[in-house]
Amino acid sequence: MKSLTHCLKLGTVLIASVVFALLTGCANKVVKSTAQTPLEVENASIPESELLDVGIVIFDPGLDLESQSVIPVFPEIRKAESQYFPVQLMEAMQRSAAWGAVRVVPNDQAAVDVTVTGEIGSSDGELLILKVNAFDATGEKWFSKEYSQKASRYSYDPAARVRRDPFSSVYNEIANDLLVHKRNLSADYVRRIRLVTELKFARDFSPEAFNNHVSVDQQGLYTINRLPADDDPMLERIRTIRERDYLFIDTLQEYYGTFVKEMENPYQEWRSQSYSEAIEVRKLRSQALGQTIAGVASVVGGVLAAGSSNSSARAAGSVAVVGGGYLIKEGFDRRANSKLHVEALRELGESLGSEVESHYFELEDRTITLEGSVENQYDQWRRILRDIYDIETGGVAP
């Protein structure tokens, strides 16, 4: 019986060592794919009447979500990314040659045929998660999907001959899904989308003239009730106003493009550093957990062995207690080290936030500040357009 107890006690010590070895040995095994998703390109010629204009709304930074990242979420970086990712998606969609005008817009009120919205689920240089929704002007939802990708360590290799965005596959996948959905639409449905877009814009500016042309049900789906005459003078004025609206949105594209260009270098540097920190933090936390578990098991096994009548077992038990205490301490030390890495990254993130912050841009005869107010500026512009429409028609602006 004593022999069996002795074996069990020594076995506990051995189990602790095995647990530690397994947990720490597996900590560094992270496999990532380096394959790139190719962008689908539309080779067929598309009639202008069947081209759809797309508005990609500035993404929700996802600050209220529980991030899957192992490092802290920096609000200043997420807000910058909420503009960066839509621009990357816009460029991918433009390269696909399947759409009309593809623009980044401040909100979902722009007069576009297809609206794309997104939310950032995680972004730390290693892992990117985007939650994307797409719907057309009729209110019909195209899809709602989560996209994710882990970056390869080669993505940040300065010696790489071709430098591309580490997450270009994500933008390509979204653009491909949008193109696949569009290809499944009939030409009649595409033309209906374009008509609804125009009639909704007309109704917003002149409800007294166009309110009965289009209606919306409880599900948010729009129906065309009747069409205005092609030579309707009110419709011609509305089309002129809409062109002016597009001019403003095109001006915003210059801002977004400049913003991303100025952001590129510091942001990619942050991504590279963040990638390394994320890998290191995950490794340290995994090792800390393994060492703590192994340390506790070793201490428990050592205490049991110390009560044995066998002198050798008691000696082994004392060693196990001391060794287990060291493992527990080392586990806590590794956690402390991981916090130091996180704090270093926080400082880097704050530095990037100050570098990419943009304050204003020029719009013909005035300067418009954009610091957290692009959407507000667009709302103001729409009010200006209503004033212009009021002056031109001699009516009362709605």
LUMMI-924852 format. One record per residue (C-alpha): residue number from 1; residue in one letter; y negated, x negated, z negated. Coordinates in nm, 3 decimals, decimal comma, padded with zeros to 5 digits. Layout:
BEGIN
resi; resn; Y; X; Z
NUM; A; Y; X; Z
...
# end
This chain:
BEGIN
resi; resn; Y; X; Z
1; M; 00,000; 00,000; 00,000
2; K; -00,234; -00,285; -00,093
3; S; -00,151; -00,456; 00,232
4; L; -00,243; -00,141; 00,426
5; T; -00,574; -00,104; 00,241
6; H; -00,649; -00,469; 00,303
7; C; -00,590; -00,426; 00,677
8; L; -00,811; -00,118; 00,690
9; K; -01,095; -00,300; 00,520
10; L; -01,072; -00,601; 00,747
11; G; -01,039; -00,365; 01,042
12; T; -01,371; -00,205; 00,952
13; V; -01,541; -00,542; 00,976
14; L; -01,380; -00,611; 01,312
15; I; -01,480; -00,267; 01,444
16; A; -01,840; -00,338; 01,350
17; S; -01,832; -00,660; 01,549
18; V; -01,674; -00,488; 01,848
19; V; -01,932; -00,205; 01,840
20; F; -02,213; -00,459; 01,833
21; A; -02,064; -00,655; 02,121
22; L; -02,014; -00,346; 02,335
23; L; -02,358; -00,202; 02,277
24; T; -02,548; -00,525; 02,332
25; G; -02,329; -00,626; 02,623
26; C; -02,405; -00,303; 02,812
27; A; -02,777; -00,304; 02,742
28; N; -02,873; -00,504; 03,050
29; K; -02,665; -00,319; 03,310
30; V; -02,916; -00,111; 03,505
31; V; -02,824; -00,029; 03,863
32; K; -03,087; 00,087; 04,109
33; S; -03,070; 00,159; 04,477
34; T; -03,291; -00,036; 04,715
35; A; -03,227; 00,207; 05,005
36; Q; -03,536; 00,367; 05,157
37; T; -03,549; 00,728; 05,273
38; P; -03,680; 00,725; 05,633
39; L; -03,962; 00,958; 05,731
40; E; -03,872; 01,236; 05,974
41; V; -04,110; 01,242; 06,271
42; E; -04,172; 01,541; 06,497
43; N; -04,115; 01,425; 06,854
44; A; -04,165; 01,760; 07,025
45; S; -04,511; 01,863; 07,143
46; I; -04,651; 02,142; 06,923
47; P; -04,901; 02,391; 07,068
48; E; -05,231; 02,393; 06,882
49; S; -05,181; 02,761; 06,796
50; E; -04,870; 02,666; 06,600
51; L; -05,014; 02,376; 06,402
52; L; -05,051; 02,443; 06,030
53; D; -05,326; 02,289; 05,820
54; V; -05,206; 02,157; 05,485
55; G; -05,393; 02,120; 05,158
56; I; -05,239; 01,890; 04,896
57; V; -05,393; 01,982; 04,563
58; I; -05,476; 01,706; 04,317
59; F; -05,162; 01,679; 04,103
60; D; -05,137; 01,790; 03,744
61; P; -05,121; 01,463; 03,545
62; G; -04,850; 01,616; 03,324
63; L; -05,012; 01,503; 02,999
64; D; -04,865; 01,804; 02,818
65; L; -04,510; 01,726; 02,930
66; E; -04,258; 01,529; 02,730
67; S; -04,237; 01,219; 02,946
68; Q; -03,899; 01,063; 03,023
69; S; -04,061; 00,722; 03,021
70; V; -03,978; 00,475; 02,743
71; I; -04,341; 00,364; 02,725
72; P; -04,650; 00,561; 02,620
73; V; -04,837; 00,781; 02,866
74; F; -05,191; 00,658; 02,930
75; P; -05,420; 00,954; 03,017
76; E; -05,661; 00,739; 03,218
77; I; -05,378; 00,611; 03,439
78; R; -05,217; 00,952; 03,483
79; K; -05,549; 01,101; 03,592
80; A; -05,586; 00,825; 03,849
81; E; -05,228; 00,881; 03,965
82; S; -05,297; 01,254; 04,005
83; Q; -05,519; 01,153; 04,299
84; Y; -05,315; 00,854; 04,414
85; F; -04,987; 01,040; 04,473
86; P; -05,139; 01,323; 04,684
87; V; -05,306; 01,063; 04,909
88; Q; -04,972; 00,884; 04,957
89; L; -04,805; 01,216; 05,044
90; M; -05,089; 01,307; 05,280
91; E; -05,046; 00,979; 05,469
92; A; -04,671; 01,035; 05,498
93; M; -04,723; 01,386; 05,637
94; Q; -04,982; 01,260; 05,884
95; R; -04,737; 00,999; 06,011
96; S; -04,478; 01,272; 06,069
97; A; -04,701; 01,415; 06,347
98; A; -04,589; 01,769; 06,266
99; W; -04,903; 01,926; 06,123
100; G; -05,261; 02,015; 06,191
101; A; -05,513; 01,869; 05,948
102; V; -05,352; 01,738; 05,628
103; R; -05,607; 01,697; 05,351
104; V; -05,621; 01,632; 04,979
105; V; -05,811; 01,919; 04,814
106; P; -05,951; 01,960; 04,459
107; N; -05,791; 02,302; 04,398
108; D; -05,578; 02,571; 04,559
109; Q; -05,878; 02,774; 04,674
110; A; -05,926; 02,581; 04,998
111; A; -05,875; 02,771; 05,324
112; V; -05,550; 02,609; 05,435
113; D; -05,229; 02,741; 05,586
114; V; -04,992; 02,555; 05,354
115; T; -05,065; 02,451; 04,997
116; V; -04,873; 02,178; 04,815
117; T; -04,907; 02,135; 04,439
118; G; -04,747; 01,878; 04,212
119; E; -04,703; 01,769; 03,854
120; I; -04,624; 01,419; 03,729
121; G; -04,314; 01,424; 03,511
122; S; -04,285; 01,049; 03,458
123; S; -04,451; 00,737; 03,596
124; D; -04,413; 00,394; 03,436
125; G; -04,354; 00,155; 03,724
126; E; -03,977; 00,189; 03,691
127; L; -03,926; 00,565; 03,710
128; L; -04,127; 00,823; 03,906
129; I; -04,065; 01,197; 03,870
130; L; -04,274; 01,450; 04,063
131; K; -04,236; 01,827; 04,045
132; V; -04,356; 01,978; 04,373
133; N; -04,424; 02,334; 04,489
134; A; -04,513; 02,448; 04,839
135; F; -04,625; 02,789; 04,965
136; D; -04,813; 02,929; 05,263
137; A; -05,123; 03,146; 05,297
138; T; -04,918; 03,467; 05,299
139; G; -04,805; 03,389; 04,944
140; E; -04,451; 03,305; 05,056
141; K; -04,302; 03,024; 04,848
142; W; -04,138; 02,750; 05,053
143; F; -03,970; 02,558; 04,773
144; S; -04,001; 02,423; 04,422
145; K; -03,825; 02,093; 04,369
146; E; -03,816; 01,788; 04,144
147; Y; -03,815; 01,446; 04,308
148; S; -03,727; 01,123; 04,129
149; Q; -03,672; 00,758; 04,209
150; K; -03,614; 00,438; 04,015
151; A; -03,779; 00,128; 04,151
152; S; -03,575; -00,179; 04,232
153; R; -03,678; -00,513; 04,084
154; Y; -03,731; -00,627; 04,442
155; S; -04,014; -00,374; 04,474
156; Y; -04,243; -00,606; 04,280
157; D; -04,121; -00,935; 04,420
158; P; -04,433; -01,121; 04,543
159; A; -04,214; -01,318; 04,785
160; A; -04,105; -01,003; 04,969
161; R; -04,201; -01,015; 05,337
162; V; -04,277; -00,642; 05,354
163; R; -04,478; -00,496; 05,070
164; R; -04,449; -00,120; 05,045
165; D; -04,509; 00,134; 04,773
166; P; -04,207; 00,115; 04,537
167; F; -04,174; 00,492; 04,555
168; S; -04,238; 00,552; 04,926
169; S; -03,901; 00,727; 04,947
170; V; -04,031; 01,004; 04,722
171; Y; -04,327; 01,076; 04,950
172; N; -04,099; 01,065; 05,254
173; E; -03,851; 01,306; 05,094
174; I; -04,126; 01,557; 05,016
175; A; -04,270; 01,528; 05,368
176; N; -03,921; 01,568; 05,517
177; D; -03,849; 01,882; 05,313
178; L; -04,179; 02,035; 05,425
179; L; -04,099; 01,955; 05,787
180; V; -03,748; 02,101; 05,762
181; H; -03,891; 02,425; 05,622
182; K; -04,156; 02,442; 05,894
183; R; -03,897; 02,393; 06,167
184; N; -03,715; 02,702; 06,043
185; L; -04,022; 02,924; 06,087
186; S; -04,065; 03,138; 06,396
187; A; -04,372; 03,092; 06,616
188; D; -04,482; 03,448; 06,531
189; Y; -04,464; 03,377; 06,159
190; V; -04,664; 03,056; 06,199
191; R; -04,936; 03,247; 06,386
192; R; -04,936; 03,511; 06,111
193; I; -04,992; 03,241; 05,850
194; R; -05,294; 03,114; 06,044
195; L; -05,438; 03,466; 06,075
196; V; -05,396; 03,538; 05,704
197; T; -05,574; 03,210; 05,623
198; E; -05,874; 03,311; 05,835
199; L; -05,888; 03,668; 05,705
200; K; -05,864; 03,557; 05,341
201; F; -06,154; 03,318; 05,395
202; A; -06,354; 03,593; 05,568
203; R; -06,282; 03,838; 05,286
204; D; -06,398; 03,586; 05,024
205; F; -06,736; 03,547; 05,196
206; S; -06,786; 03,900; 05,320
207; P; -06,566; 04,148; 05,132
208; E; -06,771; 04,443; 05,256
209; A; -06,680; 04,355; 05,615
210; F; -06,326; 04,220; 05,582
211; N; -06,179; 04,369; 05,265
212; N; -05,963; 04,617; 05,456
213; H; -05,827; 04,367; 05,703
214; V; -05,583; 04,206; 05,460
215; S; -05,422; 04,322; 05,135
216; V; -05,209; 04,163; 04,863
217; D; -04,926; 04,323; 04,666
218; Q; -04,816; 04,271; 04,305
219; Q; -04,594; 03,980; 04,404
220; G; -04,894; 03,797; 04,552
221; L; -04,778; 03,846; 04,914
222; Y; -05,047; 03,913; 05,177
223; T; -05,021; 04,166; 05,458
224; I; -05,243; 04,197; 05,764
225; N; -05,367; 04,555; 05,795
226; R; -05,582; 04,516; 06,105
227; L; -05,745; 04,247; 06,312
228; P; -06,115; 04,210; 06,393
229; A; -06,226; 04,198; 06,755
230; D; -06,229; 03,853; 06,910
231; D; -06,604; 03,885; 06,979
232; D; -06,689; 04,019; 06,631
233; P; -07,024; 03,850; 06,545
234; M; -06,942; 03,855; 06,172
235; L; -06,617; 03,672; 06,239
236; E; -06,803; 03,412; 06,449
237; R; -07,037; 03,344; 06,156
238; I; -06,741; 03,316; 05,923
239; R; -06,578; 03,062; 06,153
240; T; -06,899; 02,857; 06,154
241; I; -06,905; 02,863; 05,772
242; R; -06,539; 02,763; 05,764
243; E; -06,612; 02,461; 05,985
244; R; -06,880; 02,355; 05,738
245; D; -06,629; 02,394; 05,457
246; Y; -06,392; 02,163; 05,644
247; L; -06,672; 01,909; 05,686
248; F; -06,716; 01,894; 05,310
249; I; -06,342; 01,859; 05,254
250; D; -06,334; 01,582; 05,515
251; T; -06,608; 01,407; 05,318
252; L; -06,386; 01,432; 05,013
253; Q; -06,113; 01,253; 05,209
254; E; -06,344; 00,954; 05,237
255; Y; -06,384; 00,960; 04,860
256; Y; -06,012; 00,987; 04,793
257; G; -05,939; 00,711; 05,045
258; T; -06,196; 00,479; 04,888
259; F; -06,071; 00,565; 04,542
260; V; -05,712; 00,475; 04,630
261; K; -05,817; 00,158; 04,812
262; E; -06,016; 00,035; 04,510
263; M; -05,733; 00,138; 04,279
264; E; -05,458; -00,031; 04,478
265; N; -05,463; -00,388; 04,348
266; P; -05,510; -00,323; 03,975
267; Y; -05,270; -00,028; 03,991
268; Q; -04,991; -00,224; 04,157
269; E; -05,044; -00,502; 03,905
270; W; -05,014; -00,247; 03,626
271; R; -04,702; -00,103; 03,786
272; S; -04,542; -00,446; 03,806
273; Q; -04,626; -00,523; 03,444
274; S; -04,524; -00,174; 03,336
275; Y; -04,191; -00,208; 03,517
276; S; -04,115; -00,529; 03,327
277; E; -04,227; -00,376; 02,999
278; A; -04,021; -00,059; 03,054
279; I; -03,708; -00,266; 03,124
280; E; -03,774; -00,486; 02,820
281; V; -03,850; -00,196; 02,586
282; R; -03,534; -00,013; 02,693
283; K; -03,327; -00,328; 02,643
284; L; -03,481; -00,402; 02,303
285; R; -03,433; -00,046; 02,181
286; S; -03,074; -00,044; 02,296
287; Q; -03,006; -00,377; 02,126
288; A; -03,187; -00,264; 01,813
289; L; -02,971; 00,048; 01,793
290; G; -02,654; -00,152; 01,853
291; Q; -02,741; -00,411; 01,592
292; T; -02,836; -00,150; 01,334
293; I; -02,512; 00,044; 01,385
294; A; -02,305; -00,272; 01,375
295; G; -02,493; -00,392; 01,067
296; V; -02,434; -00,069; 00,874
297; A; -02,066; -00,068; 00,969
298; S; -02,036; -00,431; 00,864
299; V; -02,203; -00,367; 00,528
300; V; -01,980; -00,066; 00,457
301; G; -01,669; -00,258; 00,554
302; G; -01,783; -00,555; 00,344
303; V; -01,842; -00,342; 00,036
304; L; -01,495; -00,195; 00,068
305; A; -01,339; -00,538; 00,115
306; A; -01,532; -00,680; -00,182
307; G; -01,344; -00,442; -00,411
308; S; -01,009; -00,579; -00,303
309; S; -00,784; -00,769; -00,548
310; N; -00,727; -01,025; -00,274
311; S; -00,966; -01,320; -00,307
312; S; -00,973; -01,384; 00,067
313; A; -01,062; -01,022; 00,134
314; R; -01,338; -01,035; -00,128
315; A; -01,481; -01,347; 00,030
316; A; -01,470; -01,190; 00,376
317; G; -01,635; -00,879; 00,232
318; S; -01,924; -01,081; 00,090
319; V; -01,977; -01,249; 00,425
320; A; -01,966; -00,911; 00,600
321; V; -02,229; -00,767; 00,364
322; V; -02,465; -01,059; 00,424
323; G; -02,399; -01,055; 00,798
324; G; -02,444; -00,679; 00,814
325; G; -02,775; -00,703; 00,631
326; Y; -02,889; -00,962; 00,883
327; L; -02,791; -00,737; 01,174
328; I; -02,984; -00,444; 01,024
329; K; -03,289; -00,664; 00,970
330; E; -03,265; -00,803; 01,325
331; G; -03,238; -00,449; 01,459
332; F; -03,561; -00,351; 01,283
333; D; -03,726; -00,672; 01,406
334; R; -03,634; -00,585; 01,765
335; R; -03,790; -00,241; 01,721
336; A; -04,104; -00,411; 01,595
337; N; -04,100; -00,637; 01,901
338; S; -04,068; -00,338; 02,132
339; K; -04,377; -00,189; 01,969
340; L; -04,564; -00,510; 02,044
341; H; -04,470; -00,478; 02,411
342; V; -04,588; -00,117; 02,413
343; E; -04,917; -00,213; 02,252
344; A; -04,971; -00,488; 02,509
345; L; -04,908; -00,234; 02,783
346; R; -05,152; 00,010; 02,625
347; E; -05,426; -00,252; 02,641
348; L; -05,340; -00,324; 03,003
349; G; -05,353; 00,047; 03,081
350; E; -05,693; 00,088; 02,920
351; S; -05,818; -00,205; 03,128
352; L; -05,689; -00,045; 03,447
353; G; -05,845; 00,287; 03,352
354; S; -06,188; 00,127; 03,340
355; E; -06,134; -00,054; 03,670
356; V; -06,033; 00,249; 03,877
357; E; -06,284; 00,494; 03,733
358; S; -06,508; 00,633; 04,008
359; H; -06,846; 00,792; 03,945
360; Y; -07,008; 00,930; 04,257
361; F; -07,018; 00,946; 04,636
362; E; -07,289; 01,012; 04,893
363; L; -07,300; 01,341; 05,084
364; E; -07,576; 01,335; 05,344
365; D; -07,898; 01,419; 05,158
366; R; -07,761; 01,420; 04,805
367; T; -07,546; 01,229; 04,562
368; I; -07,262; 01,423; 04,403
369; T; -07,101; 01,293; 04,089
370; L; -06,724; 01,325; 04,077
371; E; -06,645; 01,208; 03,728
372; G; -06,398; 01,474; 03,626
373; S; -06,588; 01,729; 03,832
374; V; -06,456; 01,726; 04,189
375; E; -06,329; 02,081; 04,150
376; N; -06,663; 02,191; 04,003
377; Q; -06,847; 02,028; 04,292
378; Y; -06,628; 02,209; 04,540
379; D; -06,700; 02,540; 04,364
380; Q; -07,071; 02,461; 04,389
381; W; -07,031; 02,386; 04,760
382; R; -06,862; 02,719; 04,818
383; R; -07,156; 02,890; 04,648
384; I; -07,392; 02,698; 04,877
385; L; -07,196; 02,822; 05,177
386; R; -07,229; 03,179; 05,050
387; D; -07,604; 03,129; 05,027
388; I; -07,607; 02,998; 05,385
389; Y; -07,403; 03,297; 05,500
390; D; -07,641; 03,531; 05,316
391; I; -07,943; 03,378; 05,488
392; E; -07,780; 03,392; 05,831
393; T; -07,666; 03,753; 05,799
394; G; -07,965; 03,882; 05,601
395; G; -07,729; 04,042; 05,351
396; V; -07,650; 03,986; 04,987
397; A; -07,420; 03,698; 04,912
398; P; -07,105; 03,819; 04,733
# end
